[in-house]
Amino acid sequence: MHGGALATFADAQVVAVRPYTGRSEDHTPTVSLTVDYLSPVQNGKWLVCATTLLRETRTLIFSQALFEAGGRAVGRSSAIY
């Protein structure tokens, strides 16, 4: 899997945490996104993301995500929306 594809997947973590914020906005712009690539994703393996809402302020959402493929850690990210 190309690293850009994993970064795009990481940027979608806001979709997983937004329901827990009580916000009704359809669009939450990305302020910051950091992706650490730990290992290549093997072809044919499912990519799974576990996302955590770390903090919410009046205007920002802070989250992190861990990515696994085939039971193996392949990446992590932190984001501010």
Residue, then its C-alpha position, 0 to 999 in steps of 0.5 A: m500500500h502506498g504511504g499516501a493511501l495510508a495517510t488519506f485513511a488516517d485523515a478519515q479518523v475524524v469520521a470515527v470520533r466526531p459522533y462522540t463530540g456532539r458536533s453537527e458539522d458535516h465538514t471538519p478541516t484538518v489542522s494537523l496530521t502526522v503519520d508514522y509508518l511502522s511497517p509495510v502493509q502486505n497485499g491481501k491483508w485487511l487494514v484496521c484502524a483503532t481511533t481514540l478521541l484525546r481531547e476536544t475544545r470549543t473549536l478543535i478535536f484532537s485524536q490519534a489512531l493505530f493501524e494494523a494489518g494481519g495483526r501487525a502494527v503498520g502505522r500510527s497517526s495523530a491529528i487535530y481537526 
